Structures are given as C-alpha cells and as structure tokens.
Amino acid sequence: MKLLIIRHGDPDYEKDTLTAKGEREAQLLADRISRLDVRDYYCSPLGRAQKTASYTLERTGRSAVTCDWLREFDTVSVRDPETAGSHLAWDLLPAMWTNVREFYDKDEWVNVPMMKAENMADAVKNVTDQLDSVISEHGYIRHGNYYIAEKPNDDTIVFFCHFGVSCVLTGHLLGISPVVLWHGAIALPTSVTTLCTEERRKGAAYFRMSSFGDISHLYAGGEEPSFSGRFCEMFSNTEERHD
C-alpha cells in the first residue's frame, strides 16, 4: 500500500483558503495526482486543504472523506518556561529544544514538561489512532512498531492536510520524533510525501518513505515554490520570514 501525504497550497491563513499562487500550485498538483489510480481520498476540514483537494477531486470526479483529525496540529500550544510565551509545538526556536535529549526520542518527547502540561500525548494519540484505523480499513493492522498485512495490497491512499500534522503522521509510521521533523524538515505547499509498505516477510509490513515534500510538479509547471513554512536562511535576510 502507498500513502501520499499532501500539504495544502500556498495559504491565505486569514481567510483559510488559498492565495492566487496556491490555486496555481493546486492545479499543477491535480495534473500529477489525477493520473494516479487512487483508492481513497481523505481531507482535513480546513478551507485551505479542502480548496487544494478540490482541483484533484473535480478533475477525477471523486470525493474525499473529511476527517477532523487531519486538521492542522495547532490546537495545542506550549508555554516557554523561560519567557512564558506561547508557541505552537512545531514552531520552537533551536535554543529552546535542541538541548533537550527527550525531544529526539519518539516516545519521550511528549513527557517534556512543556509538552506534558498541555496533554500532548493525548493530542498525538488521537491523530495516530485515527491514522491506524484508516490503515486497518485498508488491510494493515498496527502491531507494535510495524503492521500485520492481513489483506496485502498495492492501493494508493491520499491525505490532503497540513505540515504540522503530516509530521505527526510520518513520525508515527517511521518511529521518529515529530519534533525533529517539525524543525529539521519542510514540506512546502502542495508537496507530496510518499510512504510505501514493504512486506519482506509474509504478513509483516513496514512503511518506507521514498520521498518527503516532493514538489517536482511545481518545477515541471514552471511555478516557483512558495516560501510558506520556512524561515530566513540568514538573519540578515530581512525580506524572509523571521518569526
């Protein structure tokens, strides 16, 4: 089975939809995804993800299952113990998290006091349990850190969602702390992350990631990638996002 985790197009966060650039990106994405034999589509309820998905769904005459658990992982904010400032869990400054060993651990990061105070473990479990439920409906049952292939298949499943939650999903499948993915990787707007099962022994499957944040459809269409989600490459780059 193949999972495609897709981030929405360049966002207009104020209106929860896409910018004109985001609409162009979503159209190029539709050129790519509409050519695939997709078993099922799932989508976040938020407007920017719904709008992104609409181009592919209209092109294919399909519909998507709207899943509340695919909404952006921004309902839980954490408090910086030094400044008392509030931060999204996936938007911490390097000096705040890199010297905390537990943040690199796939199980222990939720027990760091700033995360534990906001019941982060419960928020993550809600997302990952729902993901495993969908995967089980498609024939693969979670067993520890891998999946039992009860009904092996080569179906393609597509999720239209957001960067923050996509790292929670990917981290769960690969056994990686999402804190590392949140801060050490970036899935730009309309990028596609692909994970495929490998069943090297009958009945035991593990997901392998073949691409993270692929935006080849944008380059193919001559569309410059959006900067949304990134921060300044150098502090002196005042035209790029700092905060």
N, C-alpha and C positions, 0 to 999 in steps of 0.2 A: 504494500500500500504506500501511496505517496501523499504527503501533506504539503500543501502550499500555503504559507502564512504571508499574507499581503498587507502592507501598510497602506492607509488611505493616501490620496493625492495631496498636493500642497494645500495646507488648510487655511481657511478663514475661521479662526477659532472663535471670534466674537459672534459670528452668525452660525457657527457649527456647520459649515458647508465647505466647498472648495473655492479657491481663487480661480481666476481665468486660466492661470498656469496649471493649477491642479486638474482642471477639466481636460486640458490638452494631454496631461500625463495619463489620466484615466482612460482617455480614448486610445492612446498608444498601448496601454496595458490591455485593453479589451482586444486589440489586434492580436496580442500574444495569447491571452487566456482563452479566447473564443475558439481557437484552433484545437484546443485540447479536448480529450474525451473525459469530462468531469462527471463523477458520480453524484456528488452533492456539494452545494454551496452553503456556507454559514457566514453570518454577518453580524457585526456589532450593531446595536440600535442607534448609535450616534450618527448625526446627519452626514458628517464628512466621510464616514465609512460607507453609509448607505448610498451616498451620491457616487462614490468611487465604484461600488459594485454595480450600480445601475447601468453603466455603459456595457459591461460584460453581459449582464443578465438580459438587457434589451437585445443585444447582438445575437444571443443564443436562444432567446425565447424561454428562458429558465427563470426560476425564482430561488430565493435563498431563505434558509431558516434564520430568523433573527434571534440571537442569543444574548441575553443581558450580561452574561459572564465574559463576553468578548469586548465589552466597553473598555475604554482606556483605564489603566490601573492607576487612577489619580484620585480615587475617593479616600485613600488613606495617606495622610501626610504625617511626617515625622518631625520631631522638635529637636533642634540642635541644642545639646546640653550646655554648650559654651555661650551661645548668643541668644538662646531661647527663641530663635527664629524658626519659622515653619518651612519645611521643604517637602517636595514630592520625593517619594522613596527612590525614584530613578533620576534625581537631579541633585546629587550631593557633590560638594567640592572635593577634590582629591585629598586635601589635607584632613578632611573630615572622616574619610572611610578607609583610605589605603593602609593606615597603620593599625587597623583592627583586624586581626587574623581571622576572626569568625566570619567576616563579610565574604571571605573567599571560600567558605565551606557551604556546600549545598544544603546542609541540614541546620547548621548552627546560626546562619546569618539572621534568621527570624528571632533568635534569642538575644541578640544585642539589645541592650536596654532601650534605646530609642525606637527600635522596631517592636520589641515586646510590649512597650507601653501602648502601642496602637493596635494590638492584636493582629500583627502582620501575618502570623501563622494561619489564622482563620481565614484571612482575606486570600492568601495564596492557595490554601486548601480548597476553597470554593472554586477557584479557577481550574486548578489541576484535576480535581474530582470530576468537574464537568467535562474537561477535555478527555479524560479517561473514559467517561461514559459514552461520548461520541465515538471514540476509537473502538470501544467494545461493541457498539452497534454495528460497526463495520468489520467485526470478526477478530479483534485482537484484545485480549484481556490482560490488564496490568498484573504482573506477578513480581513483587519486589521492585527491582530496577530494570526489568525487561518485560516483554509481553508474550503471552502464550498465544500462538497463532491457531485459534480454534477453526477459523474459516479463512485460510490464507487467500489473498487476492492482490491484484495489481491495480486496484481502483485509485483514482485521484480525487482527493478531497481538498476543497479550497476554503480558507478562512480569510475574510476581509476584516481587518481590525486595526490595531494601533501599535506604536513602537513599544511602549511600556509593557503592555500585556503580552506582546509577542515574545519578549524576553523571558517572561514567566513561563510561557508555553514551551519555548525552546529549552530553557534551563531544566524544566521537568523531564523532557524527553531525553536529554543528554546527560543529566546528572551534574549540572553546572549551576553555581550560584547565580541568580539573575542580577545580583549587584555587579558582578564582573561584566556581564553582557550589557547592562544598562549604561555602564560608564566606559567600557572598553570596545564597544561595537556600535555601529549605527546602521539602521535600516531607513534609508531615505524614502521620501514619499513615492508610492506605488511600487516600492521594491518587493521582490519575491524571495522568500526564504523557503528552501526545499529540503524536506527530510523524507527519506525512503526507508522502509523496513528492509532488514537483511535477515533471512532465515537460514543461517549456515548449518544449523542442526534442526531437524524436523521438529516443528512445534515451538521453537524458541526464537523470538524475533527481537531485534533492537533497531532503533532508528538511527540512521547515519545522515548527517547533514551534508548535502552536496553543494549547497550554495547558501550564503547569508546575505540578504539585502541586495539581490541582483537587480540591476537597473539597465540591462542590455537593451530592453525595448525602448528606453528613452534615447540612448545613443543611436539606435537604428532609425529612430524617427527624427533625429536632429534636435532633440529637446534637451537643453541644459538641465542637469539635475538640480533640484531645489536644495537649499541650504538648511531647510527646516529640520531641527533636531540636533544640529551641530552647534559648536561654539567656536570662538575665534581661534584661528590657527596660531597666531601670535597676539599677545596682549596689545601690541601696538596697532593691530588691525582694527581700527575704531569703527570701520564700516561693517564689521562682522559682529554677530551676537556675542555679548559677554555674559549676561545674566539670564 
